[in-house]
Amino acid sequence: MRYGLAFFPTEYAIAPAELARVAEERGFESLFFTEHTHIPASRATPYPAGGELPREYSHTYDPFVALMSAAAATTTLSIGTAISLVVEHDPIVLAKTVATLDQLSGGRFLFGVGAGWNVEEMNNHGTDERRRFALLAERVKAMRAIWTDDEASFHGELVDFDRIWSWPKPVQRPGPPVILGGQGPKVLERVVDYADEWLPMHFDPLKLQARIAELQQLAEEAERGPIPVTFWSLTAEPAPPESYSQAGIHRVLFLLPTVARDEALAWIDTLAAKLPH
């Protein structure tokens, strides 16, 4: 079982480089950073968890810059986005950013992606929220073409470009693992269509066991091998390792509070002491 941390990196919290170094020293396999380019001040879209939107949502660093800082401070720690809002990026530019990060980190990048929930935020980027899942799929597929082909082209309904040259290519071939976040009724079909892993959230890993089994059935029908599942735990209390493995989970992420250095280190040490070694 692999254990990782998820985090909203901000200017008032523990620095990305120190957090990454400590995570690696404490035996964590991975560190994932969230993404929001901005938060619209209108706040028309309600926070999915209810109540007021936490401060860190509008204060997050650019995850790719912050992850490069984390990669430079470590040697074995996997670094990732959880999640990158691909529908708010130009796919040609984002493909280069991802490939550069994967190159400079020595092939340690994990590309968590999603379509997002904040309607005004994606609208500000010119994204129609009604088409965001189709746009996400085409942008990921277009980026895969850029990563793998010396002369890449893509012709979809929402993404279209003729032959281009774009380097660097990622160290990981055919590209960094694409980990699709989401809980909706069609997410499993989307994972099978264009992702390498699924990233669901829940309090109890065994509550996802039936959906994970459904995912593997869909993968088999599509003549794919088993699809790994990264579980975002909504509690800081780890379940027994056998609960994760029984559900079909291979990686667990725990959300570190957006707090300053000393409090963050204490939180990490407490969690690390509860995990199997």
N, C-alpha and C positions, 0 to 999 in steps of 0.2 A: 504494500500500500504506500502511495506517495502522499505526502502532506505538504500543503503550500499555504501561503498567506495572500489575501487580497487586501487592497488598501487604496484609500483616496489620498494621493500625495498632494500636500499643500505647503505653502510657505510657512505656516505656523505649526506644522507637525514635524516629526522626526524626518531628517533628510533622507532622500531615496538611497544615496550611497551607503550611509550608515545602517539604514534598515536592511538593505540587501546583505551587507557584510555580516550583520548579526544573525539574520535568517540562515545564511549559509553555515555559520559557526554552530548554530543550534540544531542543525541537521534537517532543516526544511529543504524540500526538493525544488520549490518554485516560489516566485513572487509575482503577483499580478497587480497591475494598476488599472484603475477605472478611467473612463473618459467622459467629459462633457466640455464641449468647446465654449459654452456659455450657458447661462440660465436666463431666459426671458423674464424681464421684471414684471410682466403682466400676471404671471403665475396662474394662467387660465387652466392649464392642465393640472389636475390634482395629483399629488404625490401618491404613487401606487401603494405605499405602506401606510398611508393615512397621516393626518396631522400636518405640521409644518415641514417644509423641505429642509433637511439639515444644511448647515452652513457650508460644509465641505463641497457640496455639489457645484457651487458657483466659484469655488476657489481652487479647483484641481489644476495641477500642472498639466502641460501637454504630456501625455503618457509616454510617447516615443522618446522625447528628450529625457524625461525622468528615467526611463528604462535604460537608456544609454549610460546614464550616470550609475545606475545600479549594476549594469554589466561590467563597467570599468572597475568596480570595487570588488568583484568576485571572479571566481574561476570556473565553478561547476554549477552554480545556481541557474535554473531555467527562469527566464523572464517572460512575462506575457501581459496581454491586455484582457481585461475582464470587465467590460467588453469595449472594443473599439466600435464607435458608431459609424460604420462604413458609409451609410447613406448621407453622411455629412462631409464626405471627402471626395475629391476628384480621384478616380481609380488609378490613373496613370501616375499621379503624384504619390498616392498612398502606396502603390506597388513599389516605387523606388524607396520610399521611407522604410517600408518593411524589409526589403531586400538589403538595404544599407545596415539596418539594425541587426539583421541576422548575420551579415558578414562580419561586422565589427564585434559582435558578441561571440563569434566562433560557432555559430549555429545553435544558439540557445533560446531562440525566440519562439513563443507559442502565441498564435494569432487568434485570440478570442474575439468574436465578432457578434454583432446584433443590429437590429433595426431601430431600437430605441423606443421610448414611451412618451417623450415630451413633444407634443404636436407643434407648439410654437418654435421650439428649438430647431426641429428639422425643417419647418417652413422657412425659417430665416436663412437656411442653406439652399432654398429653392426646391426642397423635396416635398412632394405631395404625399401626405401620410397614408393615403389610400393605396399608393403604389410602392410603399417602402419595402415590402418583402420581395417583390419582383425586382426592385432596384438593387437590393442587397445581393440577391442571387446573381444578377448579371455582373455587378461590380466585382464580386469574389471570383467569378469565372473569368472575367477579363484580366484580373490581376494574376491568376494562375497562368494564363497565356503569356503575359509579360515575363513572368518568372522562368518559364520553361522554353520559350521560343526565341531564337536569335532575331527573327523578324516576326514580331507578334502583331496580330490583328484580331479584331473582335467585332462581330456584327449582330447586335441584339436589338430589341425594341427600344431600350432605354440607354444602352451604352453602345457606341458605334465609333470605331476608328480603323483606318487602313494600316498597312504595315508600318511598324515603328521599330527603332533600335532603342533599347533601354538596358543599361547595366548600372550597378552590379546585379548579378543573379544571386539568389540566396545560397548560403552554404548547404542548407537542407534541401534535398531534391525529392520531389519536384517543387518543393516550397515548404515554408513553415506549416506545421499542422494548423488547420483551420478548425477552431472549436466554436460551434454555434450555440449561443445562449438563447434560452426561451422556454416557455412553458405551455404555449398555446396548442390548440387541437391539431395544427398542421406542422408543428415543429419537427416531428420525427421524419416526415416525408422530406422536409427541407434538409435535414442532416444527411439523409441518405443521398439526396440529389447532389449536394455540393460541399459538404463538410467532412472533416476527418473524425471529429468527436462531438459529443453533446455535453452542454453545460446547463443542467437544471439546478434550481434552488429548492431547498426544503428543510424542515426541521428534522425529519426522520428519514434516513436513507431507505428503509424498507418500504416506505410509502410509495417509492418510485419503482419498486421491483417489477410491477406489472408493465409499466410503460417501457422500462429498459428491455424487458423480454420482448415487447412488441417491436421496439427498435431493432433488435437483433433479428427478428423474423423478417422485417422489411428489408434489412440488409442482405439476408440470405436470398430473398426473392429477387433482389437486384443483383445477385451474384457478386456481392461484396463480402469480405471477411467480417468478423466481429468488430463492432465500432466501440472504441473506448468511451467511457463516461467519466467526466470530471464533475464532482458533486460540490456545489457551493452550500456549505452548511450554514443555516440560519441560527445556529447556536454555537457558543464557544466551548461547549462541553462535548468532547469527542465521543462518538459511539464506539462500541467494541469493534476492532478491526474486522471480525467475522461478519458483522452487520453490513459493512460496506462491501466486502467481497461477495456475500450472499446476494446482495442486490445487483451486483454486476458493475461496481464502481472501482476505478483504478486510481483515482486521485481525489483528495478532499481539500477544499479551500476553506480557510477560516478568515472572516473579516476582522482585521485589526482596527480598532477605533482610531479616528483621526486625532491623535494626541501627540504631545511633545515627547522628547527623547526619553526622559526617565520613566514616565508612565508607560510608554510603548515598550521599553525594555522589560519592565516588570510584567506586563501583559504577556509578552512573548515567552519569558521564562516560565511563567505559570502554565501556559499552554504546552510548551515543550515538555514539561515534567509529566504531563498527563498522557503523552503519546508514547507508543511502544518504541523501543530502541533496538 
